[in-house]
């Protein structure tokens, strides 16, 4: 499993690629910026799992959010 780190809200967050690759990072960052409703409700993200066209964002509280990635 590949893994990298992205900067989100001035914090580093690990990203795991599951059925995807690093070419999806720009689309992931765009989805995080454009999904204002989900991101505004989201606490501190601790891990992002990237599956092709969707991301699962895990928070430190144990919550998980699904984001479409286009």
C-alpha positions in Angstrom: 0.0 0.0 0.0 1.3 3.4 -1.0 1.1 6.3 1.4 2.0 10.0 1.2 1.2 13.2 3.2 -0.9 16.2 2.2 -1.2 19.6 3.8 -4.8 20.3 4.8 -5.8 23.3 7.0 -2.1 23.9 7.7 -1.7 20.3 9.1 -0.1 17.3 7.6 -2.5 14.4 7.0 -1.4 10.9 5.8 -3.1 9.6 2.7 -3.3 5.9 1.9 -3.8 4.8 -1.7 -6.2 1.9 -2.0 -7.0 1.2 -5.6 -5.7 4.6 -6.6 -2.3 6.5 -7.0 -0.7 9.8 -6.4 -2.2 11.2 -9.6 -5.5 11.6 -7.7 -3.9 14.1 -5.1 -4.9 17.3 -7.1 -8.5 16.0 -7.4 -8.5 15.1 -3.7 -7.4 18.5 -2.6 -10.0 20.1 -4.9 -12.7 17.9 -3.4 -11.6 18.9 0.1 -11.7 22.6 -0.8 -15.1 22.4 -2.6 -17.0 20.3 -0.2 -17.6 23.1 2.3 -20.5 21.4 4.1 -18.5 18.3 4.9 -15.3 20.1 5.7 -17.0 22.6 7.9 -18.5 19.8 10.0 -15.3 17.8 10.0 -13.1 17.8 13.1 -9.4 17.3 12.8 -8.6 14.8 10.0 -6.2 12.1 11.0 -6.1 9.9 7.9 -7.4 9.9 4.3 -8.0 6.7 2.4 -8.2 7.3 -1.3 -10.2 4.8 -3.4 -10.3 5.8 -7.1 -13.2 8.2 -7.2 -13.9 8.5 -3.5 -12.0 9.4 -0.3 -12.8 8.3 3.2 -11.6 11.0 5.7 -11.0 9.7 9.3 -11.0 12.2 12.1 -9.3 12.1 15.5 -12.8 11.6 17.1 -13.3 8.4 15.1 -15.8 9.9 12.6 -15.5 9.1 9.0 -16.7 11.2 6.0 -17.1 10.1 2.4 -16.0 12.6 -0.3 -16.5 12.1 -4.0 -13.3 12.8 -5.9 -13.6 14.0 -9.5 
